Amino acid sequence: MQQKAGERRRNETGGEKVGERDVIVNGETCSTAASTLADLIEELGYGERRIATAVNGQFVAGNARATTAIMAGDSIEIVAPRQGG
């Protein structure tokens, strides 16, 4: 089952999985085991899509995501371009 941003993953006992931290993604609380922004993007299913990202209000370029650590409580924005008019 694919997880959507903002959904909390839980184990059978209802608690958070070991090693996970809560972050805020696009205004929604999300539990993640990801340690970098690149890992989180992959975990949320964005893959190779063209997106813009920011952590705690600071823009993070695509080539810096793999080295950008995320911590519990971080506020992360992920924005995908829209088409149409």
C-alpha positions as CSV (number, residue, x, y, z in Angstrom):
1,M,0.0,0.0,0.0
2,Q,1.4,3.4,-1.1
3,Q,1.7,5.9,1.7
4,K,0.6,9.5,1.1
5,A,2.4,12.5,2.6
6,G,0.9,13.3,6.0
7,E,-0.2,9.8,6.8
8,R,1.4,8.2,9.9
9,R,2.8,4.7,9.6
10,R,2.2,2.5,12.7
11,N,3.1,-1.0,13.7
12,E,0.6,-3.6,14.9
13,T,0.6,-2.2,18.5
14,G,-0.3,1.3,17.3
15,G,3.0,2.9,18.1
16,E,5.4,4.6,15.8
17,K,8.1,2.4,14.1
18,V,11.5,2.4,15.7
19,G,13.9,5.0,14.3
20,E,11.1,7.2,13.0
21,R,10.7,10.9,13.6
22,D,7.8,13.3,13.1
23,V,8.3,16.0,10.5
24,I,5.8,18.4,8.9
25,V,5.4,18.0,5.2
26,N,3.3,20.6,3.4
27,G,1.6,21.4,6.7
28,E,0.8,17.8,7.6
29,T,2.6,15.7,10.3
30,C,4.4,12.8,8.8
31,S,6.4,10.0,10.5
32,T,9.5,9.0,8.6
33,A,12.6,6.9,9.0
34,A,14.3,9.0,6.3
35,S,17.5,10.7,7.5
36,T,17.9,13.0,4.5
37,L,15.6,15.1,2.3
38,A,16.4,12.9,-0.7
39,D,15.3,9.8,1.3
40,L,12.1,11.5,2.4
41,I,11.3,12.5,-1.2
42,E,11.8,8.9,-2.3
43,E,9.8,7.5,0.6
44,L,6.8,9.8,-0.3
45,G,6.8,8.6,-3.9
46,Y,8.1,11.7,-5.6
47,G,11.0,9.7,-7.2
48,E,12.5,11.6,-10.1
49,R,9.7,14.2,-10.5
50,R,10.7,17.8,-10.9
51,I,10.0,19.5,-7.6
52,A,11.1,22.4,-5.5
53,T,12.0,21.8,-1.8
54,A,12.6,23.8,1.3
55,V,13.4,22.8,4.9
56,N,12.5,25.2,7.7
57,G,11.8,27.9,5.1
58,Q,15.2,27.6,3.4
59,F,15.3,26.5,-0.3
60,V,17.2,23.2,-0.9
61,A,18.5,22.7,-4.4
62,G,18.1,19.3,-6.0
63,N,21.8,18.5,-5.8
64,A,21.9,19.3,-2.1
65,R,19.0,17.0,-1.0
66,A,21.1,13.9,-0.5
67,T,23.3,15.8,2.0
68,T,20.5,17.7,3.7
69,A,19.7,16.0,7.1
70,I,16.2,16.1,8.4
71,M,15.4,16.2,12.1
72,A,12.3,15.7,14.2
73,G,10.1,18.7,14.0
74,D,11.5,20.0,10.7
75,S,9.0,21.8,8.4
76,I,9.4,20.6,4.8
77,E,7.8,22.0,1.8
78,I,7.6,20.0,-1.5
79,V,6.1,21.7,-4.5
80,A,5.5,20.2,-7.9
81,P,4.9,22.5,-10.9
82,R,1.4,22.6,-12.3
83,Q,0.4,22.6,-15.9
84,G,-2.7,24.0,-17.5
85,G,-4.3,27.3,-17.4
